[in-house]
Amino acid sequence: MKHLSILGDDDDDPMLSAVNLVDVFLVLVVALLAAVGASSASDASAVRRAGQPDMELVVREHGREVRFKGAGGASAGDGVRAGVAYRLADGSVVYVPEPEASGTAR
């Protein structure tokens, strides 16, 4: 009598299916890493000439490059003080808003 086998002689090892699962998971991990790398590379920022009076901040958003240039001095403009921020000993920052003046119109 002939022995009819559905499985071939090479398919007797149960570790072959485990090796195939490892290959599938390896492909999934590489695909996820590629997706994370592509999404984080699209929005990036860089500081050029840091600490110099002509310092420049370059921000890349959605494939478009936006440049912010410093004026070489302290910032100035119209506005009101909104509050005070304190850094605690553990490194956390606490913001304390200014009490609103009763006579100001907003």
C-alpha positions in Angstrom: 0.0 0.0 0.0 1.2 3.4 -0.8 1.2 6.1 1.9 -0.7 9.1 0.7 0.4 12.2 2.6 -1.1 15.7 2.3 1.9 17.2 3.9 5.3 16.8 2.2 8.4 15.4 3.8 9.7 19.0 4.4 6.5 20.1 6.3 7.0 17.9 9.3 8.8 20.6 11.4 6.3 22.7 13.4 9.0 25.5 13.8 8.5 26.4 10.1 5.2 28.1 10.9 6.8 30.0 13.8 9.5 31.2 11.5 6.9 32.4 9.0 5.1 34.4 11.7 8.4 36.1 12.7 8.8 37.1 9.1 5.3 38.6 8.9 5.8 40.5 12.2 9.2 41.8 10.9 7.6 43.2 7.8 4.8 44.9 9.9 7.4 46.5 12.2 9.4 47.8 9.2 6.2 49.3 7.7 5.2 51.0 11.0 8.7 52.4 11.4 8.6 53.8 7.9 5.2 55.4 8.5 6.4 57.0 11.7 9.6 58.3 10.1 7.6 59.7 7.1 5.1 61.6 9.3 7.7 63.1 11.7 10.0 64.2 8.8 7.2 66.3 7.3 7.0 68.8 10.2 10.5 69.9 11.3 12.1 73.0 12.8 15.7 74.2 13.0 17.5 77.2 14.6 20.2 78.8 12.6 22.9 81.0 14.1 21.6 80.4 17.6 22.5 83.2 20.1 23.5 85.6 17.3 21.6 88.9 16.7 20.6 87.6 13.3 19.2 84.3 14.6 16.7 82.5 12.4 14.0 79.9 13.1 13.1 77.7 10.1 9.9 75.7 10.4 8.8 73.2 7.8 5.1 72.5 7.8 3.4 70.3 5.2 6.3 70.6 2.8 6.4 74.4 3.0 9.3 76.2 4.7 8.5 79.2 6.9 11.3 81.4 8.2 11.2 83.7 11.3 14.0 86.2 11.7 15.0 88.0 14.9 15.4 91.8 14.9 18.5 91.6 17.0 17.0 93.1 20.2 14.4 92.4 22.8 10.8 92.1 21.7 8.5 95.0 21.9 4.9 95.6 21.1 1.5 96.5 22.4 0.0 94.2 25.0 -0.7 93.7 28.7 0.8 91.5 31.2 -1.2 88.3 31.4 0.4 86.6 34.5 3.5 85.2 36.0 5.1 81.7 35.5 7.1 80.1 38.2 9.4 77.1 37.9 9.2 74.8 41.0 12.1 72.8 42.4 10.8 69.6 40.8 11.0 71.2 37.3 7.3 71.8 36.8 6.0 75.2 35.7 3.0 76.9 37.4 1.2 79.8 35.7 -0.5 82.4 38.0 -2.8 84.7 36.1 -3.0 88.4 36.9 -6.1 89.6 38.7 -8.3 91.5 36.3 -8.5 95.3 36.9 -12.1 96.4 37.5 -11.9 99.5 35.3 -10.5 97.9 32.1 -12.7 97.2 29.1 -12.1 93.9 27.3 
